[in-house]
Structures are given as structure tokens and as C-alpha cells.
Amino acid sequence: MAIPRNKLCGLVAATFTPMTQDNEINLSVIGQYVDYLVKVQGIKNIFVNGTTGEGLSLTVEERKLLAEEWISQGKDKLDQVIIHVGSLSIKESQQLAKHAAEYNASGIAVISPFFFKPQSIEALIEFLKEVASAAPSTPFYYYHLPEFTGVSLNIVELLDGIEKRIPTFQGIKFTSSDLLDFGQCVHKYKDKFALLYGKDEVLLSAMVLGASGAVGSTYNYVGNLCNKMLTVTEKGDFNMAREHQAVVQEFIGSVNRFDKTTG
């Protein structure tokens, strides 16, 4: 039986993982981090232990501690706390999924296996189904990141009938430049699933197509600006929306140039 839907929409900040000088996770600042997102950036949804949070570089125990702290600190302040539980080990993913459910995460998300890659939609769905089964009452999202995983399967095909296979399935984090695939997802499934875009630098394009919202690191520091972009887009003021998007692109471009010169 499908679970009730609490559609995730708007901006979702992909959180960074605070670390100490000794390379240990720094749980003590997460409460301040939550307050900053809500009060300064106007962000009330987060995505924890994903790419931005370097979740796949952390131990299972570290990921659990972070999930617990974000959920605890976000109580009565954040609308939704989504925990990424993807791993190369299906047993680890299931363990993390069960743990997130026990601590009342708003949802869990899973990236595709990226070493031994699924070669078909069917194989990918079977993997997702196994992970989702460990948290049978928790909303489940697929994290599509083909540029990193090398898994470039057609997502609109993945969505066809998936709720019959995974009753907890609620939507996708679509981090790809393939707007053809994303546009087809929106056309067919906008009213059924949360379709969240993950390329901050071209968010406006996805919103025009009909994205439910977006997940990204940029919303940690220019969330207010991006919220304004969403507002003017909804009002049909695309000239102002383009201005806001241009500022975000300039910011991201500057960060990328800095990374190249310092890396």
C-alpha cells in the first residue's frame, strides 16, 4: 500500500558536513547551521549526507550521527529532512535507511551503485526496491547523478509504474543536464511525484519546464536570491528571473575558477 504523500517542493539545501581541525564530524555547530538556513536564507528543507555533505566518504557511524543530529536540531524548525543513504554496499544502504526511519527522517534518498553499475531500468529498480524495503513507511527518493555514477538510464522510463514496485516512492533528485529526459518526467508525472532539479546554475530552465523544486549546495548561501527567482518565475516575470539566475551563475563560475586556481 502506498504511503500518504507530503510533496517535497521549493528549495532544498544540500548540507555540508561540519568538520573539526582533527577531521572529526562537528555536531556542535549543526544547531547554528539550521538556524542560519531558516532565518538568513529562508530554507526549510534539507538533504543530508549527499554529494555536498561528502556522505560517501564518511563512515556508516558518522553518517548515522549526522542524520540523528540534523533531525534533532531541525525539529519544529525545518519542514523536511531528507537523509541520503546510498552506498556501494546494499546492506549498508539498508542499515542507513532503517536508522533514518527509526529517527523519523522525512524521507530517504539513494544514489545508484556506481562501481558495478545497473545495466537496465529493471536492475536499478530492483536495487532501489531492496533499499526502500528496509524503511517501509518512509518516503523514498531516487538521486539521479549520471555525471558521477556513469548510470545514464532514462528516468522517465524508471518512473513508469514504479509506485507499484516501490510503494514508498515519492520522487527524484534529478542532477543532470538532460532536460529532454527531465521535461518528459515533468510532462508525465508532475502531479504524482516530487521532481527536484539538481543543477543550480540552470535551475530557471528546469522551473520553466515545471520542476517541483530543487536540491543543491548553492541554497546554503544564496537561498534568499534563489527563492526570489522562484517567486518571480511563478509570477511570469522572466526578465527578473533571468537576472537572478545570472547572478547565481556568476557566483558559481567564480567558485569554479577559484577551485581550479587553488587545486
URWO-V205548 format. One record per residue. N is the residue number from 1. RES is the residue in one letter. PSI is psi in whole degrees, 0 to 359 (none if undefined). Layout:
n=N res=RES psi=PSI
n=N res=RES psi=PSI
This chain:
n=1 res=M psi=134
n=2 res=A psi=146
n=3 res=I psi=158
n=4 res=P psi=146
n=5 res=R psi=135
n=6 res=N psi=81
n=7 res=K psi=125
n=8 res=L psi=127
n=9 res=C psi=172
n=10 res=G psi=203
n=11 res=L psi=138
n=12 res=V psi=118
n=13 res=A psi=125
n=14 res=A psi=109
n=15 res=T psi=147
n=16 res=F psi=159
n=17 res=T psi=112
n=18 res=P psi=138
n=19 res=M psi=152
n=20 res=T psi=175
n=21 res=Q psi=339
n=22 res=D psi=15
n=23 res=N psi=34
n=24 res=E psi=150
n=25 res=I psi=140
n=26 res=N psi=88
n=27 res=L psi=338
n=28 res=S psi=338
n=29 res=V psi=359
n=30 res=I psi=325
n=31 res=G psi=317
n=32 res=Q psi=322
n=33 res=Y psi=314
n=34 res=V psi=312
n=35 res=D psi=320
n=36 res=Y psi=313
n=37 res=L psi=315
n=38 res=V psi=310
n=39 res=K psi=326
n=40 res=V psi=317
n=41 res=Q psi=350
n=42 res=G psi=32
n=43 res=I psi=130
n=44 res=K psi=12
n=45 res=N psi=141
n=46 res=I psi=158
n=47 res=F psi=111
n=48 res=V psi=143
n=49 res=N psi=29
n=50 res=G psi=208
n=51 res=T psi=313
n=52 res=T psi=321
n=53 res=G psi=1
n=54 res=E psi=38
n=55 res=G psi=324
n=56 res=L psi=352
n=57 res=S psi=357
n=58 res=L psi=160
n=59 res=T psi=163
n=60 res=V psi=319
n=61 res=E psi=319
n=62 res=E psi=318
n=63 res=R psi=321
n=64 res=K psi=314
n=65 res=L psi=319
n=66 res=L psi=316
n=67 res=A psi=314
n=68 res=E psi=315
n=69 res=E psi=317
n=70 res=W psi=318
n=71 res=I psi=316
n=72 res=S psi=312
n=73 res=Q psi=334
n=74 res=G psi=351
n=75 res=K psi=129
n=76 res=D psi=5
n=77 res=K psi=319
n=78 res=L psi=151
n=79 res=D psi=312
n=80 res=Q psi=137
n=81 res=V psi=107
n=82 res=I psi=130
n=83 res=I psi=123
n=84 res=H psi=128
n=85 res=V psi=14
n=86 res=G psi=147
n=87 res=S psi=160
n=88 res=L psi=341
n=89 res=S psi=122
n=90 res=I psi=327
n=91 res=K psi=322
n=92 res=E psi=318
n=93 res=S psi=318
n=94 res=Q psi=320
n=95 res=Q psi=315
n=96 res=L psi=323
n=97 res=A psi=314
n=98 res=K psi=318
n=99 res=H psi=314
n=100 res=A psi=319
n=101 res=A psi=319
n=102 res=E psi=330
n=103 res=Y psi=14
n=104 res=N psi=42
n=105 res=A psi=148
n=106 res=S psi=333
n=107 res=G psi=168
n=108 res=I psi=152
n=109 res=A psi=151
n=110 res=V psi=132
n=111 res=I psi=158
n=112 res=S psi=149
n=113 res=P psi=140
n=114 res=F psi=9
n=115 res=F psi=292
n=116 res=F psi=98
n=117 res=K psi=144
n=118 res=P psi=134
n=119 res=Q psi=0
n=120 res=S psi=162
n=121 res=I psi=318
n=122 res=E psi=316
n=123 res=A psi=320
n=124 res=L psi=317
n=125 res=I psi=321
n=126 res=E psi=319
n=127 res=F psi=310
n=128 res=L psi=321
n=129 res=K psi=318
n=130 res=E psi=318
n=131 res=V psi=314
n=132 res=A psi=330
n=133 res=S psi=340
n=134 res=A psi=345
n=135 res=A psi=71
n=136 res=P psi=354
n=137 res=S psi=12
n=138 res=T psi=130
n=139 res=P psi=139
n=140 res=F psi=135
n=141 res=Y psi=145
n=142 res=Y psi=133
n=143 res=Y psi=104
n=144 res=H psi=113
n=145 res=L psi=66
n=146 res=P psi=331
n=147 res=E psi=334
n=148 res=F psi=319
n=149 res=T psi=335
n=150 res=G psi=7
n=151 res=V psi=102
n=152 res=S psi=34
n=153 res=L psi=153
n=154 res=N psi=118
n=155 res=I psi=328
n=156 res=V psi=329
n=157 res=E psi=325
n=158 res=L psi=322
n=159 res=L psi=339
n=160 res=D psi=105
n=161 res=G psi=11
n=162 res=I psi=330
n=163 res=E psi=338
n=164 res=K psi=332
n=165 res=R psi=325
n=166 res=I psi=90
n=167 res=P psi=337
n=168 res=T psi=358
n=169 res=F psi=129
n=170 res=Q psi=340
n=171 res=G psi=194
n=172 res=I psi=151
n=173 res=K psi=109
n=174 res=F psi=95
n=175 res=T psi=80
n=176 res=S psi=153
n=177 res=S psi=2
n=178 res=D psi=81
n=179 res=L psi=344
n=180 res=L psi=309
n=181 res=D psi=314
n=182 res=F psi=318
n=183 res=G psi=323
n=184 res=Q psi=324
n=185 res=C psi=314
n=186 res=V psi=314
n=187 res=H psi=320
n=188 res=K psi=331
n=189 res=Y psi=14
n=190 res=K psi=323
n=191 res=D psi=353
n=192 res=K psi=319
n=193 res=F psi=159
n=194 res=A psi=120
n=195 res=L psi=96
n=196 res=L psi=128
n=197 res=Y psi=149
n=198 res=G psi=9
n=199 res=K psi=96
n=200 res=D psi=325
n=201 res=E psi=343
n=202 res=V psi=32
n=203 res=L psi=320
n=204 res=L psi=319
n=205 res=S psi=316
n=206 res=A psi=323
n=207 res=M psi=322
n=208 res=V psi=324
n=209 res=L psi=336
n=210 res=G psi=23
n=211 res=A psi=147
n=212 res=S psi=332
n=213 res=G psi=205
n=214 res=A psi=149
n=215 res=V psi=127
n=216 res=G psi=163
n=217 res=S psi=329
n=218 res=T psi=330
n=219 res=Y psi=353
n=220 res=N psi=329
n=221 res=Y psi=343
n=222 res=V psi=35
n=223 res=G psi=319
n=224 res=N psi=315
n=225 res=L psi=317
n=226 res=C psi=326
n=227 res=N psi=321
n=228 res=K psi=321
n=229 res=M psi=318
n=230 res=L psi=319
n=231 res=T psi=313
n=232 res=V psi=331
n=233 res=T psi=316
n=234 res=E psi=330
n=235 res=K psi=354
n=236 res=G psi=12
n=237 res=D psi=79
n=238 res=F psi=337
n=239 res=N psi=313
n=240 res=M psi=323
n=241 res=A psi=319
n=242 res=R psi=324
n=243 res=E psi=315
n=244 res=H psi=316
n=245 res=Q psi=323
n=246 res=A psi=322
n=247 res=V psi=316
n=248 res=V psi=318
n=249 res=Q psi=319
n=250 res=E psi=319
n=251 res=F psi=310
n=252 res=I psi=320
n=253 res=G psi=319
n=254 res=S psi=318
n=255 res=V psi=317
n=256 res=N psi=320
n=257 res=R psi=322
n=258 res=F psi=317
n=259 res=D psi=321
n=260 res=K psi=325
n=261 res=T psi=333
n=262 res=T psi=340
n=263 res=G psi=none
